[in-house]
Amino acid sequence: MHSLLAHGAGVAWLGRLLGPAARLGYNLIAVLHLGAVLLFGHWLAAGSLPFERADGLIWLQWAAVAAGLLIGGLALRDYDLGRFGGLWYLRNRSVPGAAEVPEPLVVTGLHRYVRHPLYSAAFLLLWGVVDGPLALATAVWASAYFVIGTWFEERKLVRLYGETYRAYRRRVPAFLPWKGRVRIEGLR
């Protein structure tokens, strides 16, 4: 549902249904779906036992969770949270064409290391909490969803920003900062 509502006809349908509250509605639907999936998963996994894990692995997982929270928090600082959450669209509903103005391409902060720092944070959080069958299944399927979703997201970003995004994509890795801090001059 998240993917269907994020692009093309889904965006248009939400726009017709909710007007300037479409982004806020999209976020609310995403949270409700996530909650429903987690509740269903807990119901399915009721009675399953946690995995036996070595103390070193448990500490490594806690470090991954801490890193995921830190990276996620730092990454959010680079976004316009009003647009991200949807409140900006409500505040600017009387401005003609405001909803059609794309957000600026973010290539600063953690985006100099990875193109999708929020996904990187989510991977760390997902895998950091794996302690049983439900958490493992969630980490596997959510990771696959993020990788596939990134492919669609990047197609949208190329349509929005053209060669600027293509150049950024060539220079900066998607999730793992294996290149270190990348020089991004001339990409704005």
Secondary structure, 3 states (H helix, E strand, C coil): CHHHHHCHHHHHHHHHHHHHHHHHHHHHHHHHHHHHHHHHHHHHCCCCCCCCCCHHHHHHHHHHHHHHHHHHHHHHCCCCHHHHHCHHHHHCCCCCCHHHCCCCCCCCHHHHCCCCHHHHHHHHHHHHCCCCHHHHHHHHHHHHHHHHHHHHHHHHHHHHHCHHHHHHHHHCCCCCCCCCCCCCCCCC
